[in-house]
Amino acid sequence: MNYETKTKEVTLLKNDFIIVKVERPDNYKFISGQHAMIKLNNEQRPFTIASANDDEDIEFLIKSHGKFTKQLENLKEGDEIIISEAFGEKFNFTKDSKEDLVMVAGGSGITPFMSVLRFIKNNNLPNKVDLFFYNQTTIPYEEELKNLNELENINVHFSLTRPKEGWKGMVGYLTNDSIKDINCNERTWFLCGPTNLLETTIKILENKGVNKANIKYEGWALSSKEKKKMEKNKLYKCEICGNVAQMVEGKPIPLMCCGQEMQEMPEKTEEEGNEKHKPVVEINGNEVTVKVGSVAHPMEEAHYIEMIQLFQGNKIVAMKQLLPGEKPEAKFVLENTEGLTAKAFCNIHGFWRN
């Protein structure tokens, strides 16, 4: 069932995040932690609801990537929009939920957990919650989460993987030390974020003997019998939130994000794009410099080189992630510089090989 509604507000955040708030249709029901399809101009995509199920409006936190999310970004107050009935059960949370939680979120993976945390606050529920929230440089909902941290039963832990100068909080992903004060086996674990965050966290929990039934994660498990596995060293991208995943080692895993399959990122070879996208490798002793394009890529907010990788054969030996405004180049120091090749990933035009 679909519901017609109107846009109330669109807020642009740093690092391509947007908050889309719409009027709540009459009789619209959902459970905290669920998703809904947003339909606009005969296209639709699934997004997770950030509102508590007793909030007045419906709110979505969205990573702006691609044409559809750009349409959402350009919505104005009063613009008509269609949302589907809510679906999903992975992170469902109600007044009858008795478990204490540990939430591990990366980037837009915070969205279902905002819904749950808001619901707990609105209803003065006693459930204990530890939230570990990982981002690159900035933190969506930072002030609201700091306020939630003031509640006796909620502890919020921020961590940045690429902090700017002056950051005094945690750096990097979850470690054994991060959770040393938590009785891991007495909690239910909610995980939502990019593949590397999930893999790191699940490995730690498995080593601690946490029951797999108490670990709930979303994004990389297909429900169909024929599960599509990601291939080693290939990259895959979510067309909804922009998460990029790559398997370097280990067993192949199913690949799903935001309710749909992540798509393999194709390599590009068009001659017309070479001047701004093709990486060039320069070697001086053990120092390796990779510059992208004979003409520097613009590195704008909506169009930039996200990643540079160095290979020896099929093995990745070095990698650097970039942000808008940075130079489209990377410098590495390697003991072995023989047989190096490079790839550069443009957020719009995909991968380019030298």
Beta strands, then each sheet from edge to edge (+ up, - down):
strand 1: 2-12
strand 2: 17-23
strand 3: 35-40
strand 4: 43-48
strand 5: 57-63
strand 6: 80-84
strand 7: 101-106
strand 8: 129-135
strand 9: 154-160
strand 10: 170-171
strand 11: 188-192
strand 12: 215-218
strand 13: 235-237
strand 14: 244-246
strand 15: 256-257
strand 16: 260-261
strand 17: 263-264
strand 18: 267-268
strand 19: 279-284
strand 20: 287-292
strand 21: 305-312
strand 22: 315-321
strand 23: 329-333
strand 24: 340-346
strand 25: 350-353
sheet 1: 4+ 3- 6+ 1- 2+ 5-
sheet 2: 10+ 9+ 8+ 7+ 11+ 12+
sheet 3: 14+ 13- 17+
sheet 4: 15+ 16-
sheet 5: 18+ 25+ 24- 21+ 22-
sheet 6: 19+ 20- 23+
end
